[in-house]
Amino acid sequence: MASQARVPSRLRDLAPWLALAAAVIALDQITKNAIERAFQFGDSTPITSFFNLVLTYNKGAAFSFLSAASGWQGTLFTLVGIAASCLIVWLLMRHARQTLFSTALALILGGAVGNVIDRLTYGHVIDFLDFHLGGWHFPAFNVADSAIVCGAGLLILEELLRMRKPG
């Protein structure tokens, strides 16, 4: 009976983090779909002097790591994304009341799932945000990638704050 009472509480604690991850996934997929409808592969539209919208596909990982490999990398990155997502849900279940930590994990979860959806649906990740300065272009990325980077930054912040606490 006691374990039954704990389950709804755990699910209730987990719900906001899963909702945040779902919001990231939805925003990621909506923006990718809009870019796919509006652009042909390789199209680029300048928005500012340092930012373009482009349509590009990434078969690799972050910053196109291993994108030129023979194809095995897509399966690897899909499996890594699924395994990471499972680990994150488990961590969220255990630490759902730690707000900063859970926010970070939910952002990473949403980003990971957003990119896994692309890999399973298209065989590549859709990227469209292109920042540049001078002749240098930062590798194109998407909302999912942004969420992962923000989540990683929050994890670093959370650890720095934890280390500063006495005791």
Backbone as CSV, one residue per row, in Angstrom:
resi,resn,N_x,N_y,N_z,CA_x,CA_y,CA_z,C_x,C_y,C_z
1,MET,0.823,-1.190,0.000,0.000,0.000,0.000,0.869,1.257,0.000
2,ALA,1.949,1.265,0.769,2.816,2.439,0.834,3.456,2.726,-0.522
3,SER,3.856,1.665,-1.248,4.483,1.895,-2.551,3.474,2.461,-3.551
4,GLN,2.188,2.093,-3.428,1.164,2.648,-4.308,0.990,4.140,-4.065
5,ALA,1.101,4.580,-2.835,0.957,5.998,-2.509,2.142,6.794,-3.060
6,ARG,3.328,6.175,-3.125,4.514,6.864,-3.609,4.503,7.036,-5.125
7,VAL,3.899,6.119,-5.845,3.917,6.186,-7.306,3.240,7.456,-7.818
8,PRO,2.013,7.772,-7.396,1.415,9.016,-7.899,2.239,10.249,-7.528
9,SER,2.839,10.269,-6.352,3.672,11.395,-5.948,4.883,11.515,-6.870
10,ARG,5.512,10.395,-7.182,6.670,10.410,-8.091,6.266,10.887,-9.476
11,LEU,5.132,10.396,-9.951,4.659,10.823,-11.269,4.305,12.308,-11.261
12,ARG,3.710,12.768,-10.175,3.367,14.175,-10.048,4.630,15.030,-10.041
13,ASP,5.671,14.579,-9.356,6.944,15.306,-9.325,7.622,15.294,-10.692
14,LEU,7.456,14.227,-11.444,8.096,14.063,-12.746,7.375,14.844,-13.849
15,ALA,6.095,15.068,-13.687,5.258,15.673,-14.741,5.783,17.006,-15.275
16,PRO,6.197,17.955,-14.429,6.653,19.229,-15.009,7.903,19.075,-15.879
17,TRP,8.752,18.145,-15.522,9.997,17.949,-16.282,9.711,17.270,-17.608
18,LEU,8.796,16.322,-17.597,8.400,15.691,-18.851,7.647,16.682,-19.737
19,ALA,6.872,17.575,-19.121,6.173,18.610,-19.895,7.174,19.566,-20.541
20,LEU,8.223,19.946,-19.809,9.256,20.814,-20.388,9.950,20.102,-21.549
21,ALA,10.297,18.846,-21.359,10.930,18.080,-22.442,9.990,17.994,-23.642
22,ALA,8.712,17.764,-23.404,7.733,17.679,-24.493,7.612,19.016,-25.226
23,ALA,7.684,20.121,-24.494,7.626,21.448,-25.124,8.841,21.666,-26.032
24,VAL,10.010,21.237,-25.574,11.223,21.344,-26.396,11.061,20.501,-27.660
25,ILE,10.584,19.282,-27.508,10.383,18.393,-28.662,9.402,19.029,-29.644
26,ALA,8.296,19.550,-29.136,7.286,20.156,-30.009,7.862,21.363,-30.752
27,LEU,8.529,22.264,-30.039,9.114,23.441,-30.682,10.164,23.035,-31.714
28,ASP,10.971,22.049,-31.377,11.992,21.556,-32.292,11.362,21.002,-33.568
29,GLN,10.385,20.142,-33.428,9.770,19.514,-34.594,8.967,20.513,-35.426
30,ILE,8.291,21.457,-34.779,7.527,22.478,-35.508,8.472,23.344,-36.335
31,THR,9.583,23.776,-35.742,10.512,24.638,-36.480,11.182,23.879,-37.617
32,LYS,11.546,22.638,-37.397,12.162,21.842,-38.461,11.180,21.624,-39.605
33,ASN,9.932,21.348,-39.259,8.909,21.147,-40.278,8.690,22.417,-41.087
34,ALA,8.665,23.571,-40.420,8.468,24.850,-41.111,9.624,25.129,-42.075
35,ILE,10.844,24.861,-41.644,12.009,25.080,-42.503,11.969,24.118,-43.695
36,GLU,11.612,22.872,-43.449,11.525,21.890,-44.534,10.495,22.308,-45.587
37,ARG,9.384,22.906,-45.151,8.353,23.337,-46.092,8.767,24.598,-46.855
38,ALA,9.544,25.471,-46.204,9.867,26.766,-46.796,11.148,26.770,-47.634
39,PHE,12.028,25.804,-47.406,13.346,25.809,-48.039,13.580,24.522,-48.817
40,GLN,14.444,24.624,-49.814,15.012,23.452,-50.474,16.372,23.214,-49.823
41,PHE,16.851,21.972,-49.862,18.146,21.664,-49.275,19.207,22.628,-49.806
42,GLY,19.966,23.229,-48.902,21.044,24.144,-49.265,20.631,25.595,-49.380
43,ASP,19.309,25.865,-49.402,18.851,27.257,-49.449,19.311,28.002,-48.204
44,SER,19.582,29.292,-48.384,20.007,30.136,-47.269,19.353,31.503,-47.420
45,THR,18.766,32.007,-46.342,18.152,33.329,-46.338,18.788,34.162,-45.234
46,PRO,19.468,35.250,-45.595,20.043,36.129,-44.566,18.940,36.785,-43.740
47,ILE,19.118,36.781,-42.429,18.178,37.429,-41.517,18.821,38.692,-40.947
48,THR,20.076,38.588,-40.548,20.865,39.730,-40.081,22.243,39.624,-40.728
49,SER,23.127,40.535,-40.371,24.491,40.492,-40.919,25.298,39.317,-40.375
50,PHE,24.785,38.643,-39.344,25.520,37.535,-38.730,24.699,36.255,-38.592
51,PHE,23.493,36.237,-39.157,22.609,35.085,-38.969,21.809,34.806,-40.237
52,ASN,21.807,33.533,-40.654,21.013,33.059,-41.796,20.123,31.910,-41.347
53,LEU,19.025,31.748,-42.041,18.272,30.500,-41.974,18.709,29.674,-43.167
54,VAL,19.030,28.411,-42.939,19.472,27.506,-43.993,18.748,26.178,-43.802
55,LEU,18.786,25.361,-44.818,18.311,23.984,-44.655,19.474,23.077,-44.979
56,THR,19.918,22.376,-43.958,21.012,21.428,-44.136,20.700,20.174,-43.330
57,TYR,21.326,19.089,-43.710,21.109,17.809,-43.041,22.421,17.339,-42.430
58,ASN,22.322,16.800,-41.238,23.507,16.329,-40.521,23.336,14.847,-40.207
59,LYS,24.165,14.017,-40.801,24.132,12.581,-40.514,25.047,12.230,-39.349
60,GLY,25.809,13.216,-38.872,26.737,12.998,-37.772,26.148,13.440,-36.454
61,ALA,27.038,13.819,-35.561,26.637,14.296,-34.239,26.891,15.796,-34.179
62,ALA,27.083,16.306,-32.993,27.298,17.741,-32.793,28.405,18.251,-33.706
63,PHE,28.156,19.410,-34.313,29.117,20.066,-35.200,29.523,19.152,-36.357
64,SER,28.601,18.305,-36.790,28.788,17.388,-37.921,29.861,16.330,-37.688
65,PHE,30.171,16.051,-36.427,31.144,15.011,-36.091,30.704,13.689,-36.715
66,LEU,31.581,13.073,-37.472,31.379,11.797,-38.173,30.307,11.858,-39.266
67,SER,29.957,13.042,-39.742,28.906,13.124,-40.760,29.321,12.486,-42.079
68,ALA,30.613,12.380,-42.327,31.083,11.787,-43.581,31.321,10.285,-43.472
69,ALA,31.028,9.693,-42.321,31.223,8.246,-42.164,30.239,7.501,-43.079
70,SER,30.395,6.213,-43.192,29.671,5.422,-44.192,28.208,5.138,-43.855
71,GLY,27.697,5.595,-42.743,26.289,5.384,-42.426,26.046,4.720,-41.083
72,TRP,27.014,4.022,-40.562,26.853,3.338,-39.280,26.626,4.331,-38.147
73,GLN,27.094,5.576,-38.303,27.027,6.563,-37.234,25.582,6.928,-36.889
74,GLY,24.683,6.879,-37.872,23.281,7.199,-37.601,22.677,6.240,-36.596
75,THR,22.949,4.958,-36.765,22.455,3.954,-35.826,23.079,4.161,-34.454
76,LEU,24.384,4.402,-34.425,25.072,4.637,-33.146,24.465,5.827,-32.417
77,PHE,24.301,6.968,-33.112,23.800,8.169,-32.455,22.332,8.027,-32.052
78,THR,21.568,7.245,-32.794,20.186,6.969,-32.399,20.160,6.155,-31.113
79,LEU,20.982,5.109,-31.049,21.035,4.280,-29.840,21.552,5.069,-28.643
80,VAL,22.560,5.910,-28.856,23.079,6.742,-27.767,21.988,7.700,-27.279
81,GLY,21.232,8.290,-28.212,20.149,9.203,-27.837,19.060,8.507,-27.043
82,ILE,18.712,7.296,-27.441,17.689,6.535,-26.718,18.199,6.138,-25.328
83,ALA,19.440,5.658,-25.256,20.010,5.271,-23.953,20.118,6.486,-23.033
84,ALA,20.576,7.607,-23.569,20.688,8.824,-22.757,19.316,9.265,-22.261
85,SER,18.310,9.159,-23.109,16.955,9.544,-22.718,16.439,8.672,-21.576
86,CYS,16.696,7.384,-21.652,16.284,6.474,-20.569,16.996,6.821,-19.264
87,LEU,18.291,7.066,-19.347,19.055,7.451,-18.157,18.527,8.759,-17.578
88,ILE,18.219,9.723,-18.424,17.721,11.013,-17.948,16.374,10.860,-17.257
89,VAL,15.478,10.066,-17.816,14.177,9.847,-17.159,14.390,9.207,-15.793
90,TRP,15.289,8.252,-15.707,15.593,7.616,-14.416,16.135,8.656,-13.422
91,LEU,17.052,9.507,-13.881,17.597,10.559,-13.011,16.514,11.544,-12.591
92,LEU,15.624,11.885,-13.505,14.528,12.785,-13.155,13.615,12.168,-12.102
93,MET,13.378,10.878,-12.203,12.542,10.203,-11.200,13.197,10.273,-9.818
94,ARG,14.499,10.195,-9.777,15.220,10.199,-8.498,15.453,11.604,-7.940
95,HIS,15.488,12.611,-8.823,15.871,13.963,-8.387,14.864,15.020,-8.828
96,ALA,13.614,14.656,-8.966,12.596,15.556,-9.519,12.397,16.819,-8.695
97,ARG,12.768,16.806,-7.454,12.570,17.990,-6.602,13.765,18.931,-6.607
98,GLN,14.793,18.587,-7.354,15.952,19.475,-7.508,15.729,20.293,-8.783
99,THR,15.257,21.505,-8.607,14.752,22.302,-9.724,15.781,22.568,-10.814
100,LEU,16.934,23.089,-10.473,17.921,23.436,-11.499,18.429,22.182,-12.217
101,PHE,18.749,21.157,-11.457,19.227,19.897,-12.017,18.178,19.299,-12.954
102,SER,16.932,19.284,-12.520,15.860,18.687,-13.319,15.534,19.521,-14.554
103,THR,15.633,20.838,-14.442,15.437,21.692,-15.614,16.491,21.368,-16.668
104,ALA,17.738,21.257,-16.219,18.836,20.927,-17.130,18.583,19.583,-17.812
105,LEU,18.225,18.588,-17.024,17.978,17.263,-17.592,16.799,17.264,-18.554
106,ALA,15.737,18.008,-18.227,14.561,18.054,-19.106,14.904,18.705,-20.439
107,LEU,15.730,19.751,-20.427,16.150,20.380,-21.678,16.977,19.407,-22.525
108,ILE,17.892,18.699,-21.881,18.721,17.724,-22.600,17.849,16.587,-23.141
109,LEU,16.902,16.130,-22.334,15.991,15.069,-22.769,15.191,15.501,-24.001
110,GLY,14.609,16.689,-23.946,13.830,17.176,-25.082,14.674,17.285,-26.342
111,GLY,15.896,17.805,-26.196,16.788,17.922,-27.349,17.198,16.571,-27.907
112,ALA,17.527,15.651,-27.017,17.944,14.316,-27.466,16.811,13.622,-28.215
113,VAL,15.616,13.675,-27.670,14.475,13.017,-28.319,14.147,13.710,-29.644
114,GLY,14.229,15.045,-29.680,13.976,15.760,-30.933,14.898,15.302,-32.047
115,ASN,16.176,15.144,-31.735,17.120,14.691,-32.759,16.965,13.211,-33.079
116,VAL,16.594,12.399,-32.102,16.339,10.976,-32.378,15.140,10.837,-33.316
117,ILE,14.120,11.643,-33.111,12.959,11.604,-34.014,13.409,11.852,-35.449
118,ASP,14.268,12.855,-35.648,14.784,13.133,-37.002,15.527,11.925,-37.564
119,ARG,16.407,11.352,-36.772,17.212,10.224,-37.255,16.329,9.050,-37.643
120,LEU,15.309,8.779,-36.831,14.417,7.663,-37.136,13.508,7.972,-38.325
121,THR,13.107,9.228,-38.470,12.184,9.613,-39.542,12.888,9.833,-40.874
122,TYR,14.017,10.552,-40.846,14.673,10.977,-42.084,16.041,10.335,-42.328
123,GLY,16.643,9.780,-41.286,17.995,9.241,-41.426,19.067,10.294,-41.228
124,HIS,18.653,11.490,-40.849,19.579,12.594,-40.563,18.859,13.609,-39.673
125,VAL,19.619,14.550,-39.148,19.053,15.617,-38.327,18.939,16.872,-39.190
126,ILE,17.825,17.559,-39.077,17.593,18.800,-39.815,18.178,19.956,-39.010
127,ASP,19.086,20.705,-39.621,19.678,21.887,-39.001,19.315,23.107,-39.840
128,PHE,19.174,24.266,-39.180,18.743,25.450,-39.933,19.205,26.782,-39.361
129,LEU,19.804,26.810,-38.209,20.283,28.057,-37.614,21.760,28.217,-37.945
130,ASP,22.098,29.268,-38.674,23.450,29.462,-39.189,23.974,30.828,-38.748
131,PHE,24.875,30.824,-37.781,25.513,32.056,-37.320,26.891,32.171,-37.954
132,HIS,27.282,33.388,-38.305,28.562,33.604,-38.975,29.122,34.972,-38.618
133,LEU,30.414,35.098,-38.768,31.095,36.370,-38.522,32.332,36.411,-39.401
134,GLY,32.497,37.480,-40.149,33.625,37.509,-41.089,33.407,36.431,-42.128
135,GLY,34.225,35.603,-42.456,33.966,34.484,-43.357,33.721,33.194,-42.617
136,TRP,33.651,33.249,-41.296,33.565,32.051,-40.483,32.120,31.720,-40.137
137,HIS,31.704,30.485,-40.391,30.366,30.012,-40.050,30.450,28.997,-38.928
138,PHE,29.678,29.242,-37.878,29.501,28.233,-36.842,28.682,27.116,-37.478
139,PRO,28.933,25.837,-37.168,28.119,24.778,-37.783,26.624,25.000,-37.518
140,ALA,25.812,24.797,-38.530,24.366,24.973,-38.394,23.826,24.034,-37.315
141,PHE,22.800,24.485,-36.638,22.203,23.691,-35.556,20.709,23.930,-35.529
142,ASN,20.017,23.409,-34.514,18.563,23.488,-34.436,18.117,23.734,-33.002
143,VAL,16.817,23.745,-32.776,16.264,23.988,-31.435,16.686,22.877,-30.470
144,ALA,16.678,21.639,-30.923,17.081,20.525,-30.060,18.521,20.693,-29.586
145,ASP,19.405,21.051,-30.510,20.809,21.274,-30.146,20.928,22.411,-29.135
146,SER,20.147,23.479,-29.348,20.164,24.617,-28.424,19.729,24.193,-27.026
147,ALA,18.700,23.377,-26.954,18.217,22.895,-25.656,19.275,22.036,-24.964
148,ILE,19.955,21.198,-25.725,21.007,20.348,-25.150,22.140,21.215,-24.589
149,VAL,22.547,22.226,-25.344,23.633,23.107,-24.887,23.196,23.894,-23.655
150,CYS,21.971,24.424,-23.664,21.473,25.151,-22.486,21.393,24.227,-21.275
151,GLY,20.913,23.009,-21.493,20.849,22.042,-20.393,22.217,21.704,-19.846
152,ALA,23.191,21.526,-20.726,24.566,21.244,-20.275,25.112,22.430,-19.481
153,GLY,24.835,23.646,-19.949,25.270,24.830,-19.216,24.641,24.898,-17.832
154,LEU,23.359,24.553,-17.742,22.696,24.541,-16.433,23.264,23.460,-15.525
155,LEU,23.654,22.324,-16.085,24.300,21.284,-15.262,25.614,21.793,-14.680
156,ILE,26.379,22.514,-15.481,27.639,23.087,-14.993,27.351,24.105,-13.895
157,LEU,26.364,24.979,-14.136,25.990,25.967,-13.124,25.538,25.283,-11.840
158,GLU,24.723,24.269,-11.966,24.222,23.538,-10.791,25.378,22.950,-9.995
159,GLU,26.352,22.392,-10.680,27.507,21.806,-9.997,28.348,22.893,-9.322
160,LEU,28.546,24.010,-9.993,29.304,25.108,-9.383,28.599,25.633,-8.134
161,LEU,27.290,25.772,-8.206,26.532,26.228,-7.025,26.586,25.195,-5.907
162,ARG,26.521,23.927,-6.266,26.589,22.860,-5.251,27.934,22.861,-4.557
163,MET,28.994,23.103,-5.331,30.332,23.107,-4.744,30.541,24.283,-3.804
164,ARG,29.840,25.371,-4.013,29.994,26.564,-3.169,29.256,26.425,-1.844
165,LYS,28.300,25.498,-1.766,27.533,25.337,-0.521,28.431,24.750,0.559
166,PRO,28.353,25.289,1.774,29.171,24.739,2.860,28.683,23.343,3.243
167,GLY,29.620,22.532,3.655,29.284,21.193,4.154,29.217,20.237,3.069
